[in-house]
Every structure is written in structure tokens, then in C-alpha cells.
Amino acid sequence: MQLRYSFRLYPDIAQAAALARAFGCARVVFNDAVRAREDARQAGGAFPKAAELSRKLITEAKQTDARSWLGEVSSVVLQQSLRDVEAAYRNFFASLKGERKGPKTGAPRFKSRKDKRQSIRFTANARWSITDSGRLSLPKVGAVTVKWSRTLPARPSSVTVIKDAAGRYFASFVIDTDPHADAARMPDTDQAIGIDLGLTHFAVLSDGTKVDSPRFLRRAEKKLKRAQRELSRKQKGSRNREKARLKVARAHAQVADARREFHHQLSTRLIRDNQAIGVEDLAVKGLARTRLAKSVHDAGWAQFVHMLEYKAVRYGRSLVKIGRFTPTSQVCSECGAKDGPKPLHIRTWTCAACGAVHDRDHNAAKNVKTAAGLAVTACGAQVRPGLVLAQRKETGSHGFPPEPRAA
């Protein structure tokens, strides 16, 4: 399977300017392609093919005075921008036909130079490389300093350079993992576990383990409020406002990074110690419309379950998602008697049938494990071992020895 390994970049002033030009040129080509498709739709004609768009918007456009500056960046960056337009339209039409799972996808929109996230992609034919000194050499950009936090297990097939809202640069490498190396890293085990996700405790396991909720957003609220208040007092369009905006973006980035690292560490530990895992298919969107919305978003259940899914596929584990309407909090895990719904403030209860005293979350976790049938599925058979898209990050991005820098 494919995974993304992300590393922090530290370009100098000249390299940052070259990356800004590449971001701008890729954005212009993307917008020109969207405009060409929209003009063809309004005229009632056929959509232009990718080869035709490449010839008109890149090859011929470089010969004109209005677009001559497209030659200042790598042509691979411009070609990949056209590929992004094609992929966006394919997803849009597949969503219209009902062939694409998930929420409906809208038609591609024009990109703005004021967008806080910019990205460009270099494929193998762009002749980018990792130098002997550990720098990332990009065509028409230069050798950029990289903060290597771990080794690359294989040769990357492409690299995407990203500038986020906080002004940070990242290099995201796409790696094809080795199944034999993954199997050796995490050998099979005979353990199975059920997980009950919540707010008081982030996760309660069927073996009685309780994982406290870090509440990263709640802990950073005071700092965020102060930074947002300073931003609101700055004049729009001023440099001080841009500085205040970066301060707010960095504060939010710290919260998101800490939450992601927590999810990675916990999901990796669960995948390593258990052959089969049961978890509820929670309706996060519905819960986010209640008075608990901020706490639900702060917990990040969807991101955590997504990490469990692709790590289970990678390491040959079984992940079973039970229905969200399964009454895990109403059924006694000892005798199976259904005791009815209970308000959230009731944390312990006694079964009227057998007299067993239950902790609400622990009982739910054991019912999740039972409902998933993990007693018979812990033999190592994979559940939904389909293709998984390359992920944003992997666990353990901090603390690994930086040598060697690349495979």
C-alpha cells in the first residue's frame, strides 16, 4: 500500500520566492483549465481533452507575453496541476452519478492567491533528488534544507511541497510499503479488543483500560482567544494583521499537530497489541450539531478510526465496525439482558436480571467486542482489505534517529 511520509522544510529567502512562483503558476494553470471547461459547457460543446489543454495552456501559453513567466517553473508542476483538474472533474461526475461514496462533491472552483494552503507536486520525471548532505533538490528551486525525523523505507515515487496556513513548508513523499517488512515489524497476536469512544475518557477498552481525553483544544482556548482578539483589532490589509493571522494559525496548528500525534501513538499501540479490534461507527456529523459540538470536534474520533482502518490493512489486522444503533450501553455484558436507555450522567448501573454492577463505558466496550464477533475473527483474517489512499502522516514522526536520511 501507499503511505505519505511528511517532513518539515526550511527554505531560504530565494527558495521561498521560487516556491511562491511555482505555487502561483500552478494556480494559474488550474484556473485556466477550469475556465476552459466551463466555457465549453456554456457553449454546449465537448469538454477539451487533457492533451489539448496541455498544449494550449502550457506549451502555447509560454510563447505569449501574458503567460511567458510560466517558463520560470518546472513544467512537471504545471502538468500535475492539469491532472488535479481532471481528477476533480472525475470525482464530481462520479458523485453526480452516485458512483462515489461519501458526501456529494461539488464542481471544481477557482483557486485564489489568498488561499492559505498552497501545494505543488513533483513526480519522478521532474528529476528531483535527495542530495548526499540530506537536502531536497527541486528543479528551479534549489537544494532545500529538510528536518529528517526518520528514515524513508523505500525510494519515493513523488514529492508534494506544501505551505500551510501557519506559513510552514512540508515535503510529503509517497512511499510504497513492503508487506514483508510490515509483517516482521508487527507479528501476529491472539489478542482482540473492543473500544468504546467517549468524551469523559477518549477510549475505554474491553479489558478495563481507560485512556483519558487530552482535550487539546480546551487546554489551548485561553491562548487562542487572546490571539484571535489581537487579530480582530488589526486593520484589514495591514502587515500587523498578517502577523496576527499567522499567530492564530500557528496556535491552531499546534493543537491539530498534538491531537494527530496522540491519535497516531494510541492507534499504533492498539494495532500492535491486538489482532482484531472492534469499534463503533459513530455519527460524528450528527453529534457535532449538538451542544457537545466543540468537545466532539476536539476528540477527533473520525480521524482516529481512519488511522485504525489503514493501519489494520497495512499490518494484516482485523478492524470490525459495528452499527451506530447497536445498544451497547443498554445491554448487560454478563447475561445479555437489555436494561433500556440511560441518561449520560449515569456512569454505573446494576443489571436488574443478574445483579451485575457495570461501569457504563467498560460495559459498552465489552458489548462492542461481542457485537463485532471478535472471539472468532481474531485469527488474522482481514476485514475490508481494500486499497487505501496515501495518508498524510505516519506514527512516530518525532523521536526517530535522523540517520540515515533516505533508503
C-alpha positions as CSV (number, residue, x, y, z in Angstrom):
1,M,0.0,0.0,0.0
2,Q,1.0,3.6,-0.4
3,L,1.7,6.0,2.5
4,R,2.9,9.5,2.9
5,Y,5.9,10.5,4.9
6,S,6.0,14.2,5.7
7,F,9.0,16.2,6.8
8,R,9.4,19.9,7.6
9,L,11.2,22.1,5.0
10,Y,13.2,25.2,5.8
11,P,13.7,27.1,2.5
12,D,15.8,30.3,2.5
13,I,14.6,33.6,1.1
14,A,15.4,32.8,-2.5
15,Q,14.0,29.3,-2.3
16,A,10.8,30.6,-0.7
17,A,10.4,33.1,-3.5
18,A,10.9,30.3,-6.1
19,L,8.3,28.2,-4.4
20,A,5.9,31.1,-4.3
21,R,6.3,31.5,-8.1
22,A,5.7,27.7,-8.5
23,F,2.6,27.9,-6.4
24,G,1.3,30.9,-8.4
25,C,2.0,29.3,-11.8
26,A,0.3,26.0,-10.8
27,R,-2.7,28.0,-9.5
28,V,-3.0,30.0,-12.8
29,V,-2.9,26.8,-14.9
30,F,-5.5,25.2,-12.7
31,N,-7.8,28.2,-13.1
32,D,-7.3,28.4,-16.8
33,A,-8.2,24.7,-17.2
34,V,-11.4,25.2,-15.1
35,R,-12.3,28.2,-17.1
36,A,-11.8,26.3,-20.4
37,R,-14.1,23.5,-19.2
38,E,-16.7,26.0,-18.0
39,D,-16.6,27.9,-21.3
40,A,-17.1,24.6,-23.2
41,R,-20.0,23.7,-21.0
42,Q,-21.7,27.0,-21.5
43,A,-21.2,26.8,-25.3
44,G,-22.7,23.3,-25.4
45,G,-19.5,21.8,-26.8
46,A,-17.4,18.9,-25.8
47,F,-15.0,19.2,-23.0
48,P,-11.4,19.7,-24.1
49,K,-9.1,16.7,-23.7
50,A,-6.1,16.7,-21.3
51,A,-3.7,16.8,-24.3
52,E,-5.4,19.8,-25.8
53,L,-5.4,21.7,-22.5
54,S,-1.7,20.9,-22.0
55,R,-0.9,22.2,-25.5
56,K,-2.9,25.4,-25.2
57,L,-2.5,26.3,-21.5
58,I,1.2,25.4,-21.1
59,T,3.1,24.9,-24.4
60,E,1.5,27.7,-26.4
61,A,0.9,29.9,-23.4
62,K,4.6,30.1,-22.7
63,Q,5.1,31.7,-26.1
64,T,2.8,34.6,-25.3
65,D,3.7,37.8,-23.4
66,A,0.8,37.3,-21.0
67,R,2.0,33.9,-19.8
68,S,5.7,33.9,-20.6
69,W,6.5,33.6,-16.9
70,L,5.2,30.0,-16.9
71,G,8.6,29.0,-18.1
72,E,10.2,30.1,-14.9
73,V,9.0,26.9,-13.1
74,S,9.2,23.2,-13.8
75,S,6.8,22.0,-16.5
76,V,6.0,18.9,-14.3
77,V,4.4,21.2,-11.7
78,L,2.1,22.7,-14.4
79,Q,1.3,19.2,-15.8
80,Q,0.3,17.9,-12.4
81,S,-1.9,20.9,-11.9
82,L,-3.9,19.8,-15.0
83,R,-4.0,16.3,-13.6
84,D,-5.6,17.7,-10.5
85,V,-8.3,19.4,-12.6
86,E,-9.0,16.1,-14.4
87,A,-9.3,14.3,-11.1
88,A,-11.5,16.9,-9.6
89,Y,-14.0,16.7,-12.5
90,R,-13.9,12.8,-12.4
91,N,-14.8,12.9,-8.7
92,F,-17.5,15.5,-9.4
93,F,-19.2,13.4,-12.2
94,A,-18.8,10.2,-10.2
95,S,-20.5,11.9,-7.3
96,L,-23.4,13.1,-9.5
97,K,-23.9,9.5,-10.8
98,G,-23.8,8.1,-7.3
99,E,-20.7,6.1,-8.1
100,R,-18.6,7.8,-5.4
101,K,-19.1,7.1,-1.8
102,G,-19.3,9.8,0.9
103,P,-20.8,13.3,0.7
104,K,-21.6,14.9,-2.6
105,T,-18.6,16.6,-4.3
106,G,-19.1,19.9,-6.0
107,A,-17.6,21.1,-9.3
108,P,-14.0,22.4,-9.1
109,R,-13.7,26.1,-8.2
110,F,-11.2,28.7,-9.0
111,K,-8.2,28.9,-6.7
112,S,-7.2,32.2,-5.1
113,R,-3.8,33.6,-4.3
114,K,-5.2,34.4,-0.9
115,D,-5.7,30.7,-0.1
116,K,-3.8,29.9,3.0
117,R,-2.7,26.4,1.8
118,Q,-0.7,26.1,-1.4
119,S,0.9,22.9,-2.9
120,I,2.8,21.7,-5.9
121,R,3.7,18.1,-6.9
122,F,6.9,16.8,-8.4
123,T,6.9,13.3,-10.0
124,A,9.8,11.1,-10.9
125,N,10.3,12.7,-14.3
126,A,10.9,16.1,-12.7
127,R,14.4,14.8,-11.7
128,W,14.1,15.9,-8.1
129,S,16.5,14.1,-5.7
130,I,17.8,13.9,-2.2
131,T,21.4,15.0,-2.0
132,D,24.2,13.3,-0.1
133,S,24.0,16.1,2.5
134,G,20.4,15.3,3.1
135,R,18.8,18.3,1.2
136,L,15.9,18.0,-1.1
137,S,16.9,19.2,-4.6
138,L,13.9,20.6,-6.5
139,P,14.1,21.8,-10.2
140,K,14.3,25.6,-10.5
141,V,14.0,25.9,-6.7
142,G,17.3,24.6,-5.3
143,A,18.5,22.3,-2.5
144,V,16.1,22.9,0.4
145,T,17.0,22.0,4.0
146,V,14.9,19.1,5.4
147,K,14.4,18.2,9.0
148,W,14.6,14.4,8.8
149,S,12.8,12.9,11.7
150,R,13.0,9.3,10.5
151,T,14.3,7.2,7.6
152,L,12.5,6.6,4.3
153,P,11.8,2.9,4.0
154,A,11.9,3.0,0.1
155,R,12.5,5.3,-2.8
156,P,9.6,7.8,-3.1
157,S,7.7,7.9,-6.3
158,S,6.7,11.6,-5.9
159,V,7.0,14.5,-3.5
160,T,4.5,17.3,-2.8
161,V,5.7,20.6,-1.4
162,I,3.0,22.1,0.9
163,K,2.8,25.5,2.5
164,D,0.1,25.6,5.2
165,A,-1.9,28.4,6.8
166,A,0.8,28.8,9.5
167,G,3.5,29.6,6.9
168,R,5.2,26.2,7.4
169,Y,6.7,24.2,4.5
170,F,6.4,20.4,4.3
171,A,7.7,17.8,1.9
172,S,5.2,14.9,1.5
173,F,6.8,11.8,0.0
174,V,4.7,8.9,-1.4
175,I,6.2,5.5,-0.4
176,D,5.2,2.0,-1.4
177,T,5.5,-0.1,1.7
178,D,6.9,-3.6,1.9
179,P,4.4,-6.1,3.2
180,H,7.1,-8.5,4.4
181,A,8.8,-5.7,6.4
182,D,5.4,-4.7,7.9
183,A,4.7,-8.3,8.9
184,A,8.1,-8.5,10.6
185,R,7.6,-5.3,12.4
186,M,4.2,-6.4,13.9
187,P,3.9,-10.2,14.1
188,D,0.5,-11.8,14.6
189,T,-1.0,-12.0,18.1
190,D,-4.0,-13.8,19.5
191,Q,-5.4,-10.7,21.3
192,A,-8.7,-8.9,20.5
193,I,-10.2,-5.8,21.9
194,G,-13.3,-3.7,21.8
195,I,-13.2,0.1,22.0
196,D,-15.8,2.5,23.3
197,L,-15.1,6.1,22.3
198,G,-16.3,8.9,24.5
199,L,-15.7,12.4,25.9
200,T,-15.1,11.8,29.6
201,H,-12.5,9.2,28.6
202,F,-11.3,9.3,25.0
203,A,-11.3,5.5,24.8
204,V,-12.3,2.7,27.2
205,L,-11.1,-0.8,26.2
206,S,-12.9,-4.0,26.9
207,D,-10.1,-5.2,29.1
208,G,-10.8,-2.3,31.5
209,T,-8.1,0.2,30.3
210,K,-9.2,3.8,30.2
211,V,-7.5,6.4,28.1
212,D,-8.0,9.9,29.3
213,S,-9.1,12.6,26.8
214,P,-6.3,15.1,26.3
215,R,-8.7,17.9,25.3
216,F,-6.1,19.8,23.3
217,L,-8.5,22.5,22.1
218,R,-9.9,23.1,25.6
219,R,-6.5,23.5,27.1
220,A,-5.4,26.0,24.4
221,E,-8.6,28.1,24.4
222,K,-7.2,30.9,26.5
223,K,-4.2,31.3,24.2
224,L,-6.5,31.1,21.1
225,K,-8.9,33.7,22.5
226,R,-6.1,36.1,23.2
227,A,-4.6,35.6,19.7
228,Q,-8.0,36.0,18.0
229,R,-8.8,39.1,20.0
230,E,-5.5,40.7,18.8
231,L,-6.3,39.8,15.2
232,S,-9.7,41.4,15.3
233,R,-8.2,44.7,16.4
234,K,-5.7,45.0,13.5
235,Q,-6.6,47.0,10.4
236,K,-7.5,44.8,7.4
237,G,-4.8,44.7,4.8
238,S,-2.0,45.8,7.1
239,R,1.2,43.9,7.8
240,N,0.3,43.7,11.5
241,R,-2.9,41.9,10.7
242,E,-1.0,39.3,8.7
243,K,1.4,38.8,11.6
244,A,-1.6,38.4,13.9
245,R,-3.2,36.0,11.5
246,L,-0.1,33.8,11.4
247,K,-0.1,33.8,15.2
248,V,-3.6,32.5,15.3
249,A,-2.8,29.9,12.5
250,R,0.2,28.6,14.4
251,A,-1.8,28.3,17.6
252,H,-4.4,26.2,15.8
253,A,-1.6,24.2,14.1
254,Q,-0.1,23.3,17.4
255,V,-3.5,21.9,18.6
256,A,-4.0,19.9,15.5
257,D,-0.5,18.5,15.5
258,A,-0.7,17.5,19.1
259,R,-4.1,15.8,18.5
260,R,-2.8,13.9,15.5
261,E,0.3,12.7,17.3
262,F,-1.9,11.4,20.2
263,H,-4.1,9.6,17.7
264,H,-1.1,8.0,15.9
265,Q,0.5,6.8,19.1
266,L,-2.7,5.3,20.5
267,S,-3.8,3.7,17.2
268,T,-0.4,2.2,16.6
269,R,-0.3,0.7,20.2
270,L,-3.7,-0.8,19.7
271,I,-2.8,-2.3,16.3
272,R,0.5,-3.7,17.6
273,D,-1.1,-5.4,20.7
274,N,-4.3,-6.8,19.1
275,Q,-5.0,-8.9,16.1
276,A,-8.7,-7.8,15.9
277,I,-10.3,-4.6,17.0
278,G,-14.0,-3.7,17.3
279,V,-15.2,-0.1,17.3
280,E,-18.5,1.8,16.9
281,D,-19.4,3.5,13.7
282,L,-20.3,6.8,15.3
283,A,-22.4,9.5,13.7
284,V,-19.9,12.3,14.2
285,K,-21.7,14.8,12.0
286,G,-24.9,14.4,13.9
287,L,-23.1,14.7,17.3
288,A,-21.3,17.8,16.1
289,R,-24.7,19.6,15.7
290,T,-25.5,19.2,19.4
291,R,-24.4,21.2,22.4
292,L,-21.4,18.9,22.7
293,A,-20.1,20.0,19.3
294,K,-16.8,21.6,20.5
295,S,-15.9,18.6,22.6
296,V,-16.8,16.2,19.8
297,H,-14.5,18.0,17.3
298,D,-11.8,18.3,20.0
299,A,-11.8,14.5,20.4
300,G,-11.4,13.8,16.7
301,W,-13.0,10.3,16.6
302,A,-13.2,10.2,12.9
303,Q,-9.5,10.8,12.4
304,F,-8.7,8.2,15.0
305,V,-10.9,5.5,13.4
306,H,-9.5,6.3,10.0
307,M,-6.0,5.7,11.3
308,L,-7.1,2.3,12.7
309,E,-8.5,1.4,9.3
310,Y,-5.5,1.9,7.2
311,K,-3.0,0.6,9.8
312,A,-5.1,-2.6,10.1
313,V,-4.9,-3.1,6.3
314,R,-1.1,-2.4,6.4
315,Y,-0.3,-4.8,9.2
316,G,-2.8,-7.5,8.5
317,R,-5.1,-6.8,11.4
318,S,-8.9,-7.1,11.5
319,L,-11.0,-4.0,12.2
320,V,-14.7,-4.5,12.6
321,K,-17.1,-1.5,12.8
322,I,-20.4,-2.2,14.4
323,G,-23.6,-0.3,13.6
324,R,-24.2,3.0,15.4
325,F,-27.6,1.8,16.5
326,T,-26.3,-1.2,18.4
327,P,-27.5,-0.7,22.1
328,T,-24.1,-1.2,23.6
329,S,-24.9,1.0,26.7
330,Q,-28.3,-0.8,27.3
331,V,-27.3,-4.4,27.3
332,C,-25.7,-6.3,30.2
333,S,-22.4,-7.8,29.1
334,E,-22.7,-10.6,31.6
335,C,-26.2,-12.0,30.9
336,G,-27.2,-10.1,27.7
337,A,-30.4,-8.6,29.2
338,K,-31.4,-5.3,27.7
339,D,-32.0,-2.8,30.5
340,G,-33.2,0.2,28.4
341,P,-31.6,3.6,27.6
342,K,-29.9,5.6,30.3
343,P,-29.1,9.3,30.6
344,L,-25.5,10.4,30.2
345,H,-25.0,11.3,33.8
346,I,-25.5,7.7,34.9
347,R,-21.9,6.2,34.8
348,T,-22.6,3.0,36.7
349,W,-25.7,0.8,36.8
350,T,-26.9,-2.6,38.2
351,C,-28.4,-5.2,35.9
352,A,-31.9,-6.0,37.0
353,A,-31.7,-9.5,35.7
354,C,-28.4,-10.8,37.1
355,G,-27.5,-8.1,39.6
356,A,-24.1,-7.4,38.0
357,V,-22.7,-3.9,38.6
358,H,-21.4,-2.2,35.4
359,D,-19.2,0.7,34.6
360,R,-21.1,2.3,31.7
361,D,-18.2,2.7,29.3
362,H,-16.4,-0.6,30.2
363,N,-19.7,-2.5,29.7
364,A,-20.2,-0.8,26.3
365,A,-16.6,-1.7,25.3
366,K,-17.3,-5.4,26.1
367,N,-20.5,-5.2,24.2
368,V,-18.7,-3.7,21.2
369,K,-16.3,-6.6,21.3
370,T,-19.1,-9.1,21.5
371,A,-21.2,-7.5,18.7
372,A,-18.1,-7.5,16.4
373,G,-17.7,-11.2,16.9
374,L,-14.0,-10.9,17.7
375,A,-13.9,-14.1,19.6
376,V,-13.9,-15.9,16.3
377,T,-12.4,-13.3,14.0
378,A,-9.1,-12.9,15.9
379,C,-7.5,-15.4,13.6
380,G,-5.9,-12.8,11.4
381,A,-8.4,-12.5,8.5
382,Q,-8.5,-9.0,7.2
383,V,-11.8,-7.1,7.1
384,R,-12.3,-4.9,4.1
385,P,-8.6,-5.1,2.9
386,G,-9.3,-2.8,0.0
387,L,-7.0,-0.1,-1.4
388,V,-6.2,2.8,0.9
389,L,-5.1,6.2,-0.3
390,A,-1.7,7.6,0.8
391,Q,-2.1,9.0,4.2
392,R,-0.9,12.4,5.4
393,K,1.4,11.2,8.2
394,E,2.5,8.1,9.9
395,T,3.1,7.5,13.6
396,G,6.4,8.2,15.2
397,S,7.3,11.3,13.2
398,H,9.2,12.6,16.2
399,G,12.0,10.9,18.2
400,F,13.4,8.6,15.5
401,P,17.1,8.8,14.8
402,P,17.7,11.1,11.8
403,E,20.4,8.9,10.2
404,P,20.3,7.6,7.6
405,R,18.2,10.1,5.9
406,A,17.0,8.1,3.0
407,A,16.9,4.5,1.9
